[in-house]
Amino acid sequence: LGAWREGVRRPCFVQPREGLYAMADIDGKVSLFDAAGALLAHLGENPDPDQRDRADVPLAEITPACFVSPHGLAWAPDGSLYVVEWLEEGRVTKLVPSSRP
């Protein structure tokens, strides 16, 4: 058993899918890892540290395509990823996989 540390700030949930692991990081991002724990990508990483890990940020003030406090996530059968955020107004974001040439 090992620990995944690269690119992790405040992880709170991990969801596997076919050798890919999505991690909700309540500190403003979702990260993707391979089965060995190597960081593949950060999704929606919020560049504003004052907006991370807070429930009181109004939806109107959140930078588009950025997360504030991802708390849970789930893979859909088509490979889309649903991300649930811990916000007073609540927010669920659907990330759709892109096709690669």
N, C-alpha and C positions, 0 to 999 in steps of 0.2 A: 504494500500500500504506500502510495506516495502523496505528496501535497502539490497542488497546482498553485504557483505563486506569481508567475509572470503575468503582468497586466491586471492583477486582482487588487481591488481596494476593499470593498465590503460585500462579498458574495452572500446571497441569501437563498438561492434556489438553482438547481441544475436539472436539466432535462435532456436525456440522451435520445438520439435518433440515428440509427445506421452508422455508428462509429463517429458521429458528430455530437458534441455536447454544447448546449446553449446554457449560459450562466447569467442569471439576473443579478446585477450588482446594484444594490440600493443606492450606491454613490454615483448614479447617473449614467449607466451604460449597460449594454448587453454584450457579452463576449462569447466567441465561438472557439472551441478547442477540439483538437483531434483526440483519439482514444489514448494517446500517450501523454496527453496534457499539454501539448504544444499550442500556444496561442495562434489562432488563425486570423482573427479579426475582432475589432470592436465595432458594434453597431449603435448608432445614435448617441455616441459619447457627448455629453453636455460639456462645452468648453467653459461654462460659467460655474465656478465652484460654489457660488452663493445660491445656486438653484438646485444643487445636488442634495439628495437625502433629506428632502423637506416635503411635508404634506400640504403646506399652506401656499404653495406657488399657484396663482390663478392660471387656468389654461391659456388665457389670452396673453400671458407674459412668457410662456415657454417658447423657446426658439424652435421653429418648425424642424422636424426630423431629429429632435433631441429628446432624450429621456431625462426625467428628474429623479425618479425613485422606483425603478423596476423592482417588483417584489415577487412576481411569479410569471411563468411562461408555459406554453404548451405547443407542441407541434401538431399541425393538422395533417391529414393523410396526403395532401398534395404538396407538402414540404413548406407550407406557410408557417410562420411562427407568430403566435399571439402573445403579446407582452402586456401584463397587467401592472399598473403602477399604483403605489400607495399615495394617493392624493385626496384632499378633501372633496374635490369635484369628481374624482375618479377618472380613469382613462384606460382604455384597452386599445392597443395598436396592433394592426395586422401587418407583418412584414412578409412580402411575397418574394420567393426566390427569383433571381434573374436568370435568364437563359444565357449560357456561355457558348461562344462559337467553337 
